[in-house]
Amino acid sequence: MSIIVSLIIYLIVLGLIYWLVNMLPLPAPFGLIIRILFVLLAVLACLSLLGVVKGSYLPIIRI
Protein backbone atom coordinates (compact mmCIF):
# COMPACT_ATOMS: atom_id res chain seq x y z
CA MET A 1 0.00 0.00 0.00
CA SER A 2 2.83 2.41 0.77
CA ILE A 3 4.26 1.85 -2.72
CA ILE A 4 1.01 3.03 -4.29
CA VAL A 5 0.89 6.11 -2.04
CA SER A 6 4.54 6.91 -2.85
CA LEU A 7 3.87 6.51 -6.55
CA ILE A 8 0.87 8.85 -6.40
CA ILE A 9 2.83 11.47 -4.44
CA TYR A 10 5.79 11.33 -6.84
CA LEU A 11 3.51 11.65 -9.87
CA ILE A 12 1.70 14.62 -8.33
CA VAL A 13 5.00 16.35 -7.53
CA LEU A 14 6.37 15.64 -11.01
CA GLY A 15 3.13 16.91 -12.54
CA LEU A 16 3.34 20.16 -10.58
CA ILE A 17 6.96 20.69 -11.57
CA TYR A 18 6.08 19.88 -15.20
CA TRP A 19 3.22 22.42 -15.10
CA LEU A 20 5.43 25.12 -13.58
CA VAL A 21 8.18 24.57 -16.16
CA ASN A 22 5.61 24.76 -18.96
CA MET A 23 4.56 28.17 -17.66
CA LEU A 24 8.06 29.51 -18.37
CA PRO A 25 8.48 31.31 -21.69
CA LEU A 26 11.02 28.92 -23.21
CA PRO A 27 11.86 28.67 -26.92
CA ALA A 28 10.25 25.74 -28.73
CA PRO A 29 13.27 23.37 -28.90
CA PHE A 30 14.07 23.77 -25.19
CA GLY A 31 10.44 23.30 -24.18
CA LEU A 32 10.21 20.08 -26.17
CA ILE A 33 13.43 18.73 -24.66
CA ILE A 34 12.21 19.53 -21.14
CA ARG A 35 8.85 17.83 -21.79
CA ILE A 36 10.59 14.69 -23.04
CA LEU A 37 12.91 14.65 -20.02
CA PHE A 38 9.98 14.98 -17.60
CA VAL A 39 8.11 12.13 -19.28
CA LEU A 40 11.22 9.94 -19.05
CA LEU A 41 11.68 10.90 -15.41
CA ALA A 42 8.05 10.04 -14.61
CA VAL A 43 8.38 6.64 -16.30
CA LEU A 44 11.65 5.98 -14.45
CA ALA A 45 10.05 6.95 -11.13
CA CYS A 46 7.15 4.56 -11.75
CA LEU A 47 9.43 1.70 -12.71
CA SER A 48 11.80 2.21 -9.80
CA LEU A 49 9.01 2.47 -7.23
CA LEU A 50 7.45 -0.73 -8.56
CA GLY A 51 10.82 -2.49 -8.36
CA VAL A 52 11.34 -3.10 -12.08
CA VAL A 53 14.41 -0.83 -12.28
CA LYS A 54 16.88 -0.38 -9.46
CA GLY A 55 16.55 3.27 -8.55
CA SER A 56 17.81 3.81 -5.05
CA TYR A 57 17.74 7.59 -5.52
CA LEU A 58 13.94 7.65 -5.11
CA PRO A 59 13.09 6.98 -1.46
CA ILE A 60 9.86 5.32 -0.40
CA ILE A 61 7.63 7.89 1.26
CA ARG A 62 6.20 6.67 4.57
CA ILE A 63 2.96 8.21 5.76
PyMOL commands that set and color helices and strands:
alter all, ss='L'
color gray80, all
select helices_A, chain A and resi 2-22+28-50
alter helices_A, ss='H'
color red, helices_A
deselect
rebuild
show_as cartoon
